[in-house]
Amino acid sequence: QVQLVESGGGLVQAGGSLRLSCAAPGRTFSSAVMGWFRQAPGKEREFVACINWSGGRSYDTDSVKGRFTISRDNAKNTVYLQMTSLKSDDTAVYYCAAGSTCLRVDYWGKGTLVTVSS
């Protein structure tokens, strides 16, 4: 069973920053597309950002344009999501994902909660 472990969530005030991390202990994901999705209360899970093995990135620009940055460290089997200028609308459970493309997810993490207070 492949395990993706997220960390870094928490409570932050609007305008603040958080960095989420996703590690894959004992597993090499250097060739996979890694990404982040989120699910706000009462809403469906939505795509946030993804990054391929060579660092090519894609974002849901309408919601996170200029505020979120995804990166990865293949040597550490870890992907990051740096979130700045957080808004109350960013409140959600954030899920790490790995797969063959940004939207073809093969593995999910259990999620980490981000709460932005206004």
JOGIKA-V700470 format. One record per pair of residues at least 6 apart in sequence whose ideal C-beta (glycine too) atoms are under 7 Angstrom apart, sorted by the first residue. I is the first residue (numbers start at 1). J is the second residue. D is the distance in Angstrom with one decimal. If there is no record, write none. Layout:
BEGIN
i->(I	I)
j->(J	J)
d->(D	D)
END
This chain:
BEGIN
i->(2	2	3	3	4	4	4	4	4	4	4	5	5	5	5	6	6	6	6	6	6	6	6	7	7	8	8	8	8	8	9	9	9	9	9	10	11	11	12	12	12	13	14	14	14	14	14	14	15	15	16	17	17	17	18	18	18	19	19	19	20	20	20	20	20	21	21	22	22	22	22	23	23	24	27	28	29	29	30	30	31	32	32	33	33	33	33	33	33	34	34	34	34	34	35	35	35	35	36	36	36	36	36	36	36	37	37	37	37	37	37	38	38	38	38	38	38	39	39	39	40	40	45	46	47	47	47	48	48	48	49	49	49	49	49	49	49	49	50	50	50	51	51	51	51	51	57	58	59	59	67	67	67	68	68	68	69	70	70	70	71	72	72	72	79	83	86	87	88	88	90	90	91	91	91	92	93	93	93	94	94	94	95	95	95	96	97	97	97	98	98	99	99	99	100)
j->(27	107	24	25	22	24	96	98	107	108	109	22	23	25	109	20	21	22	94	96	109	111	112	21	112	18	19	20	21	112	20	94	112	113	114	18	115	117	18	86	116	117	86	87	88	116	117	118	85	86	86	83	84	86	83	86	114	80	81	82	36	80	81	94	112	78	80	78	79	96	109	77	78	77	77	77	77	98	53	74	53	98	99	50	52	99	100	101	102	50	51	72	79	98	49	50	97	102	48	49	70	81	94	95	96	45	46	47	48	95	97	46	48	92	93	94	95	45	92	93	91	92	95	60	60	102	103	60	64	68	57	58	59	60	64	68	70	81	58	70	102	57	70	71	72	79	70	102	65	68	83	84	85	81	82	83	82	79	80	81	80	78	79	80	96	90	116	116	116	118	114	116	114	115	116	114	111	112	113	111	112	114	108	109	111	109	105	107	108	106	107	105	106	107	106)
d->(5.7	4.7	7.0	6.4	5.6	5.6	4.6	6.3	5.7	6.6	3.7	6.9	5.1	6.6	6.2	6.2	7.0	5.1	6.7	4.9	4.6	6.3	4.1	5.1	6.3	6.0	5.4	4.2	5.1	6.4	6.4	6.4	3.4	4.9	4.8	6.6	4.7	6.5	5.5	5.7	5.7	5.4	6.2	5.9	6.0	5.6	6.6	4.9	6.1	6.7	5.4	6.2	4.6	6.7	5.1	6.8	6.2	6.0	7.0	5.0	7.0	6.7	4.3	5.7	6.2	5.9	5.5	6.5	4.8	3.4	5.9	6.2	4.9	4.5	6.3	6.2	5.6	5.3	5.8	4.2	5.1	4.7	6.4	5.5	5.1	5.7	6.5	5.6	5.7	6.6	5.7	5.7	4.1	5.4	6.2	3.3	4.7	5.6	4.4	5.3	6.6	4.9	5.8	6.9	6.2	5.2	6.3	5.6	5.8	4.7	5.8	6.1	5.4	3.9	6.6	4.8	6.9	4.2	5.6	5.2	6.2	4.2	6.9	6.9	5.3	6.8	6.5	5.6	6.1	6.7	6.7	6.7	4.7	6.8	6.7	6.0	4.1	6.5	5.2	6.9	3.8	5.0	4.8	6.8	5.3	6.6	5.7	5.5	6.9	6.7	6.7	5.3	4.7	6.1	6.7	5.1	4.5	6.8	6.9	5.5	4.9	6.8	4.4	7.0	6.6	6.8	4.6	6.2	5.1	4.5	6.4	5.1	6.4	5.3	5.0	6.1	4.2	6.9	5.3	6.4	5.5	5.6	5.7	5.6	4.7	3.8	4.3	6.8	5.6	6.2	4.5	4.2	4.4	7.0	6.8)
END
